[in-house]
Amino acid sequence: MPSSLPSSSDADFEHMFDLAPVSLWLEDYSALKQLFARWRSEGVQDIAEHVRNDPSCLWQYSHCLKVIKVNQRTLELFAAPDQATLEASLGQVFRDDMHAQALPEILQLWSGATEFSNQAVNYTLDGRRLDVQIRGRILPGHEDDWSRVLVSLEDNTAQHQASRALKESELYARGLFENSPVSLWVEDFTAVKRLLDDVRAQGIRDFKTFLKVHPEFVVRCMHEIRVIDVNQETLSMFGAESKEMLLHRIGKVFRGEMQESFAEQLLDLWDGRLFQQREVVNYSLSGEAVNIHMQFAILPEHAHDWSMVLLSLVDITARKKAEAYLEYLGKHDVLTQLRNRAFYVEELNRLTRKGPWPVAVLVIDMNGLKSINDEEGHAAGDAMLRRVGEVLAKAVDAPACAARIGGDEFTVLMPATDERGAHSLMERINSLLDLNNQFYPGRPLSLSMGISSASSGDQLEAAVNRADQAMYAEKMRYYQARETDRRRGSN
């Protein structure tokens, strides 16, 4: 301490120093001042660059600091039985990352400051890491040689551990968010809640009717949603190069039938359902439809204002395509691409119940399939059946439907059509059949057809039978003519 202080002040200082509730160190920094003077004489101007270029400077810095005295709190903090033991173990106290964190102190002292502060790391003699807030002051009267510097250490290990744990937790959560295998959106629905509250305050009770009368309200709510963040899977799903690109073109993602599904979402919110899930259709930035299973949740701690909403979107486009294909297979004949027998039976039952009347029936049978299979193989027979499918697909327009109901059997059901309409269709089929035979070389395609109609549901089954009988009569005439031609050819 400065010799100018009276002895009573010395005693008071000693007493306060020892009893202080924080760690106090009285140190001699005179060797550091001399080191700084030498560096300046060597031309060092940017001390930060100098230290970065020569990391040994940090070691030189720490070895210039001489401990004169520490208080009792310091011994307790560093688990040292006495000052001598602590001084002998300073290599254990000031080590590892402590040196790297000394630069702020060096910069402050180099600039001429008589006070400095820094957050640093020390270690106790039993190996525990201490996060400490360092505050130092060159004592008055020692500014010229820095021979007396009072340093206090405040142990804030608990706070820093909590801060590190929080940071690690945030990094963990961010990692889960960014690398989630499903698309995640964080959104703010505050403005949407405000709009719904305003409608409720107007006395509206039937919100569903309100939306039907005011569809523009749905669009307004959609525009009020604020997207806070999206993850990497979202960018991949919608074909966006960056979050900025996606958010700038968000109108291309949420469009079309999305307005209808969002109206349903608003109805659920109106009824207090803060967790929802539904299937929706969005669009990628390239314009392709993306079928999505959406889960929507307003986080519980934000239920009062809807300021944080988490959406997870799972791309179910492949599943939807598979379902559509399975549905297609359930109602279509794979070979001819016409409707299959299951659909025909379902449609026949529906027409029997509901009409509209009259209903015409056209029963068709391909001629000569067995001989083709026997003579040329089933592949040739299948090719001929596909040609039947081509002809009927071009000839038959909705609401009529053509179906393959057996190996070489086909039927066309024609609601709201009489026998005259059925004859017109048969003529069209024959015309397209001629064109088909001109297009394909080799064996010509031949069909036998029968027509009938019903004016009520209880007559429809009988009409099918009549058309079937008419087809068989036509088929008999076809084979009889072929037999006559064969015999003539043999004479």
C-alpha positions in Angstrom: 0.0 0.0 0.0 1.2 3.6 -0.5 3.5 4.8 2.3 1.6 8.1 2.5 -1.4 6.4 4.1 -1.6 6.7 7.9 -1.2 3.6 9.9 -4.8 3.6 11.1 -5.9 3.5 7.4 -3.5 0.7 6.8 -5.2 -1.2 9.6 -8.7 -0.4 8.4 -7.7 -1.5 4.9 -6.2 -4.8 6.2 -9.4 -5.5 8.1 -11.8 -4.7 5.3 -9.5 -6.6 2.8 -9.6 -9.8 4.9 -13.3 -9.7 5.7 -14.6 -8.7 2.2 -17.2 -11.1 0.9 -15.7 -11.2 -2.5 -12.3 -12.6 -3.6 -9.7 -9.8 -3.4 -6.1 -9.9 -4.7 -3.5 -7.2 -4.1 -1.0 -7.5 -6.9 2.1 -5.9 -8.4 1.8 -5.1 -12.1 5.1 -3.2 -12.4 6.7 -5.9 -14.5 3.7 -5.7 -16.9 4.2 -1.9 -17.2 7.9 -2.6 -18.1 6.8 -5.3 -20.6 4.4 -2.8 -22.3 7.2 -0.2 -22.4 9.5 -2.7 -24.1 6.9 -3.7 -26.7 6.3 0.0 -27.5 10.0 0.5 -27.9 10.0 -2.4 -30.4 7.4 -0.6 -32.4 4.2 -2.4 -31.3 1.2 -0.2 -32.0 -1.7 -2.6 -32.4 -1.5 -4.7 -29.3 -4.3 -7.0 -30.4 -2.6 -7.9 -33.6 0.7 -8.3 -31.8 -0.8 -10.8 -29.4 -2.6 -12.7 -32.1 0.6 -13.0 -34.1 2.6 -14.2 -31.0 0.4 -16.2 -28.6 3.4 -16.4 -26.2 2.6 -12.8 -25.3 -0.3 -14.0 -23.2 2.1 -16.2 -21.3 4.4 -13.3 -20.8 1.5 -11.2 -19.6 0.4 -13.7 -16.9 3.9 -14.1 -15.6 4.3 -10.4 -15.0 1.6 -10.3 -12.4 2.9 -10.8 -8.9 0.6 -11.6 -6.0 1.2 -9.7 -2.8 -1.8 -10.6 -0.7 -5.2 -12.4 -1.0 -8.1 -12.4 1.4 -9.8 -15.3 3.2 -12.6 -15.4 0.7 -10.0 -16.1 -2.1 -8.6 -19.0 -0.2 -12.1 -20.5 0.3 -13.0 -19.9 -3.3 -9.9 -21.6 -4.7 -9.8 -24.4 -2.0 -6.4 -23.3 -0.8 -5.3 -23.8 2.8 -3.2 -20.7 2.8 -1.7 -18.0 0.6 1.6 -19.7 0.2 0.0 -22.9 -1.2 -2.2 -20.8 -3.5 0.9 -18.8 -4.8 2.8 -22.1 -5.4 -0.2 -23.5 -7.4 -1.0 -20.5 -9.6 -0.1 -22.6 -12.6 -3.2 -24.7 -11.7 -5.3 -21.6 -11.2 -4.4 -19.7 -14.4 -4.4 -22.2 -17.2 -6.0 -23.4 -20.4 -8.7 -21.0 -21.7 -7.8 -18.4 -19.0 -4.9 -17.1 -21.1 -7.0 -16.8 -24.2 -9.5 -14.7 -22.3 -6.9 -12.2 -21.0 -6.8 -10.0 -24.1 -9.6 -7.6 -23.0 -7.6 -6.8 -19.9 -4.4 -6.2 -21.9 -6.3 -3.9 -24.3 -7.7 -1.8 -21.5 -4.3 -1.5 -19.7 -2.4 -0.8 -22.9 -4.8 2.0 -23.7 -3.9 3.7 -20.4 -6.9 2.9 -18.3 -6.4 2.7 -14.6 -9.4 0.4 -14.2 -10.3 -2.8 -16.1 -12.9 -5.5 -16.1 -13.2 -8.9 -17.8 -15.1 -12.2 -17.8 -12.5 -15.0 -17.4 -12.0 -18.6 -16.3 -9.9 -19.8 -13.3 -9.5 -23.2 -11.7 -9.6 -24.2 -8.1 -6.9 -26.3 -6.6 -9.2 -29.3 -6.5 -9.8 -28.9 -10.3 -13.1 -27.2 -10.5 -13.7 -24.6 -13.2 -14.7 -21.1 -12.0 -16.3 -18.5 -14.2 -15.3 -15.2 -12.7 -16.0 -11.5 -13.3 -12.6 -9.7 -12.9 -12.5 -6.0 -11.9 -9.2 -4.3 -11.3 -7.9 -0.9 -10.3 -4.5 0.6 -10.1 -4.5 2.1 -6.6 -4.1 5.9 -6.3 -0.4 6.9 -5.9 0.8 3.9 -8.0 -0.3 5.1 -11.4 3.4 5.6 -12.5 4.7 2.1 -11.8 1.5 0.0 -11.3 3.1 -1.6 -8.2 -0.2 -1.8 -6.4 -3.3 -3.1 -8.2 -6.4 -4.3 -6.4 -8.3 -7.1 -8.2 -11.7 -8.5 -7.2 -13.1 -11.8 -8.5 -16.8 -12.5 -8.4 -17.8 -16.1 -8.8 -20.6 -16.2 -11.4 -20.1 -19.9 -12.3 -23.7 -20.8 -11.6 -25.0 -18.0 -13.9 -22.6 -19.0 -16.7 -23.4 -22.7 -16.3 -27.1 -21.8 -16.6 -26.4 -19.6 -19.6 -24.3 -22.3 -21.3 -27.0 -24.9 -20.6 -29.6 -22.5 -22.0 -27.4 -21.9 -25.1 -26.9 -25.6 -25.5 -30.6 -26.2 -25.2 -31.3 -23.5 -27.8 -28.7 -25.0 -30.1 -30.2 -28.5 -29.6 -33.7 -27.2 -30.3 -32.5 -25.3 -33.3 -30.7 -28.4 -34.6 -33.9 -30.5 -34.1 -35.9 -27.8 -35.9 -33.6 -27.3 -38.8 -32.8 -31.0 -39.4 -36.3 -32.3 -38.8 -37.4 -34.8 -41.5 -40.7 -33.0 -41.8 -41.5 -29.4 -42.8 -41.8 -27.1 -39.8 -43.2 -23.6 -39.8 -43.3 -21.2 -36.8 -46.1 -18.6 -37.4 -47.7 -15.7 -35.6 -51.5 -15.7 -35.6 -51.9 -12.7 -33.3 -53.7 -10.6 -36.0 -55.9 -13.6 -36.9 -57.0 -13.8 -33.3 -57.7 -10.1 -33.2 -59.9 -10.4 -36.3 -61.9 -13.3 -34.9 -62.3 -11.4 -31.6 -63.6 -8.4 -33.5 -66.2 -10.6 -35.3 -67.3 -12.1 -32.0 -67.5 -8.6 -30.4 -70.0 -7.7 -33.2 -72.4 -10.3 -31.8 -71.8 -12.9 -34.6 -72.6 -16.4 -33.3 -73.0 -18.4 -36.5 -69.5 -18.0 -37.8 -69.9 -20.6 -40.5 -72.7 -18.6 -42.1 -70.6 -15.4 -41.6 -67.8 -17.0 -43.7 -70.2 -18.0 -46.5 -71.5 -14.4 -46.6 -68.1 -12.8 -46.3 -65.5 -15.1 -48.1 -63.2 -12.1 -48.3 -62.7 -12.5 -44.5 -60.9 -15.8 -45.1 -58.5 -14.1 -47.5 -57.9 -11.3 -45.1 -57.0 -13.7 -42.3 -54.6 -15.6 -44.6 -52.8 -12.3 -45.4 -52.5 -11.5 -41.7 -50.5 -14.7 -40.9 -46.8 -13.8 -40.2 -44.3 -16.5 -40.9 -41.5 -16.4 -38.3 -39.3 -19.2 -39.4 -39.2 -22.4 -41.5 -36.7 -25.3 -41.6 -34.5 -26.8 -44.3 -37.0 -29.6 -45.1 -39.6 -26.9 -45.9 -37.2 -25.3 -48.5 -36.7 -28.8 -50.0 -40.4 -29.6 -50.1 -41.4 -26.4 -51.8 -38.3 -26.0 -54.1 -37.0 -22.8 -52.5 -33.3 -21.9 -52.5 -33.6 -19.8 -49.3 -36.1 -18.8 -46.6 -36.2 -15.3 -48.1 -37.1 -16.7 -51.5 -39.9 -18.9 -50.0 -41.4 -16.1 -47.9 -41.2 -13.6 -50.8 -43.3 -16.0 -53.0 -45.5 -17.4 -50.3 -48.6 -16.6 -52.4 -47.6 -19.3 -54.8 -47.5 -21.9 -52.0 -50.9 -21.1 -50.4 -53.5 -20.8 -53.2 -56.4 -22.6 -54.9 -58.2 -25.0 -52.6 -56.1 -23.8 -49.7 -58.6 -21.1 -49.1 -61.4 -23.6 -48.5 -59.2 -25.7 -46.0 -58.1 -22.5 -44.2 -61.8 -21.6 -43.8 -62.2 -24.9 -42.0 -59.2 -24.1 -39.9 -60.8 -20.8 -38.9 -64.0 -22.6 -37.9 -62.0 -24.9 -35.6 -60.2 -21.9 -34.1 -63.5 -20.1 -33.5 -64.7 -23.2 -31.6 -61.5 -23.2 -29.5 -59.7 -26.1 -31.1 -56.1 -24.9 -30.8 -54.7 -28.2 -32.0 -55.8 -29.4 -35.5 -54.8 -31.8 -38.2 -56.1 -32.1 -41.7 -55.0 -32.9 -45.3 -54.5 -30.0 -47.5 -53.0 -29.1 -50.9 -50.2 -26.6 -51.3 -48.0 -25.9 -54.3 -44.2 -25.9 -54.8 -42.7 -22.8 -56.3 -42.4 -24.6 -59.6 -46.3 -25.0 -59.6 -46.6 -28.7 -58.7 -49.3 -29.7 -56.3 -48.0 -31.0 -53.0 -50.5 -33.1 -50.9 -49.8 -32.5 -47.3 -50.8 -33.8 -43.9 -50.8 -30.8 -41.7 -50.7 -30.6 -37.9 -51.4 -27.2 -36.4 -50.8 -26.3 -32.8 -50.9 -23.0 -30.9 -48.3 -23.5 -28.2 -49.9 -23.6 -24.7 -47.9 -20.6 -23.3 -49.1 -18.5 -26.2 -52.8 -19.5 -26.1 -53.8 -16.1 -24.8 -52.6 -14.3 -28.0 -51.8 -17.0 -30.6 -48.4 -15.4 -31.1 -46.6 -18.7 -31.7 -48.0 -21.4 -33.8 -46.1 -24.6 -34.8 -47.1 -26.3 -38.1 -45.7 -29.6 -39.2 -46.3 -30.6 -42.8 -45.7 -34.1 -44.1 -45.6 -34.6 -47.9 -48.1 -37.3 -48.6 -48.2 -36.8 -52.4 -46.7 -40.2 -53.1 -49.3 -41.8 -50.8 -52.1 -39.9 -52.4 -50.9 -41.0 -55.9 -50.8 -44.6 -54.6 -54.2 -44.3 -53.2 -55.5 -42.8 -56.4 -53.9 -45.6 -58.4 -55.4 -48.2 -56.1 -58.8 -46.6 -56.4 -58.3 -46.5 -60.2 -57.4 -50.2 -60.2 -60.5 -50.9 -58.1 -62.7 -49.3 -60.8 -60.8 -49.9 -64.0 -59.6 -52.7 -66.2 -55.9 -52.6 -66.4 -55.7 -54.1 -69.9 -58.2 -51.9 -71.7 -58.2 -48.8 -69.3 -62.0 -49.0 -69.4 -64.1 -49.4 -66.2 -64.2 -52.9 -64.7 -66.9 -55.2 -63.7 -67.0 -53.9 -60.1 -67.7 -50.4 -61.3 -70.3 -51.7 -63.8 -72.2 -53.5 -61.0 -72.1 -50.4 -58.8 -73.2 -48.1 -61.6 -76.0 -50.5 -62.6 -77.3 -50.5 -59.0 -77.1 -46.7 -58.9 -79.0 -46.3 -62.1 -81.6 -48.8 -60.9 -82.2 -46.6 -57.9 -81.9 -43.1 -59.4 -82.0 -43.2 -63.2 -82.2 -40.7 -65.0 -84.6 -42.5 -67.3 -84.6 -43.9 -69.9 -81.4 -45.9 -69.6 -80.1 -47.6 -72.7 -77.8 -50.7 -72.5 -75.3 -51.7 -75.2 -73.7 -55.1 -74.7 -70.6 -55.9 -76.8 -68.6 -59.0 -77.3 -65.3 -59.3 -79.2 -65.5 -61.9 -82.0 -62.8 -64.5 -82.4 -60.8 -64.0 -79.2 -60.4 -67.7 -78.5 -59.1 -68.5 -82.0 -56.6 -65.6 -81.7 -55.3 -66.8 -78.4 -55.0 -70.4 -79.8 -53.4 -69.5 -83.0 -51.3 -66.4 -82.2 -51.0 -66.5 -78.4 -52.5 -64.6 -75.5 -50.3 -61.6 -76.2 -52.0 -61.2 -79.5 -55.4 -61.6 -77.9 -54.5 -58.9 -75.3 -53.5 -56.6 -78.1 -56.9 -57.0 -79.7 -58.7 -56.4 -76.4 -56.6 -53.1 -75.9 -57.9 -52.1 -79.4 -61.4 -52.6 -78.2 -60.6 -50.3 -75.3 -59.3 -47.7 -77.7 -62.4 -47.7 -79.8 -64.9 -47.6 -76.8 -62.9 -44.9 -75.0 -63.1 -42.6 -78.0 -66.7 -43.5 -78.8 -68.3 -43.2 -75.4 -68.6 -39.8 -73.6 -69.9 -39.1 -70.1 -72.3 -39.6 -68.5 -72.3 -42.9 -70.4 -69.6 -45.4 -69.3 -68.0 -48.3 -71.0 -66.8 -51.3 -69.0 -65.1 -54.6 -69.6 -67.1 -57.1 -67.6 -65.5 -60.3 -68.7 -62.8 -61.8 -70.9 -64.2 -60.6 -74.2 -67.4 -59.0 -72.9 -68.1 -55.2 -72.7 -71.1 -53.2 -71.7 -72.0 -49.5 -72.2 -74.6 -48.0 -69.8 -76.2 -44.8 -71.1 -78.4 -42.8 -68.6 -81.0 -40.4 -70.1 -80.7 -42.2 -73.4 -83.3 -44.1 -75.5 -82.8 -46.8 -78.1 -82.4 -44.3 -80.8 -79.4 -42.7 -78.9 -78.0 -46.2 -78.4 -78.2 -46.9 -82.1 -76.3 -43.6 -82.8 -73.6 -44.7 -80.4 -73.4 -48.2 -82.1 -73.0 -46.5 -85.5 -70.2 -44.3 -84.0 -68.5 -47.4 -82.6 -68.7 -49.2 -86.0 -67.2 -46.1 -87.7 -64.3 -45.9 -85.2 -63.9 -49.7 -85.6 -63.4 -49.3 -89.3 -60.8 -46.6 -88.7 -59.0 -48.8 -86.1 -58.8 -51.7 -88.6 -57.3 -49.3 -91.2 -54.7 -48.2 -88.7 -53.7 -51.7 -87.5 -52.4 -54.2 -90.1 -53.2 -57.9 -89.9 -56.3 -59.5 -88.4 -59.3 -57.0 -88.3 -61.1 -56.3 -85.0 -64.7 -57.5 -85.0 -67.5 -56.8 -82.5 -71.0 -58.2 -81.9 -73.4 -55.7 -80.3 -76.9 -55.8 -78.8 -79.1 -52.9 -77.7 -82.0 -52.4 -75.3 -83.5 -49.8 -73.0 -85.5 -49.4 -69.8 -87.8 -46.7 -68.7 -87.7 -47.5 -65.0 -85.5 -49.2 -62.4 -87.5 -52.4 -62.3 -87.0 -52.9 -66.1 -83.2 -52.3 -66.2 -82.2 -55.9 -65.4 -84.5 -57.2 -68.1 -83.1 -54.6 -70.5 -79.6 -55.9 -69.9 -80.8 -59.4 -70.6 -82.5 -58.4 -73.9 -79.3 -56.5 -75.0 -77.3 -59.6 -74.1 -79.6 -61.8 -76.1 -79.4 -59.4 -79.1 -75.6 -59.5 -78.9 -75.5 -63.3 -78.9 -77.9 -63.4 -81.9 -75.5 -61.0 -83.7 -72.6 -63.2 -82.7 -74.3 -66.3 -84.1 -74.8 -64.6 -87.4 -71.1 -63.6 -87.4 -69.9 -67.2 -86.9 -72.5 -68.6 -89.3 -71.3 -66.2 -92.0 -67.6 -67.2 -91.3 -68.5 -70.9 -91.5 -70.3 -70.3 -94.9 -67.2 -68.3 -96.1 -65.0 -71.2 -95.0 -67.0 -73.8 -96.8 -67.1 -71.8 -100.0 -63.4 -71.3 -99.8 -62.9 -75.0 -99.6 -64.9 -75.9 -102.7 
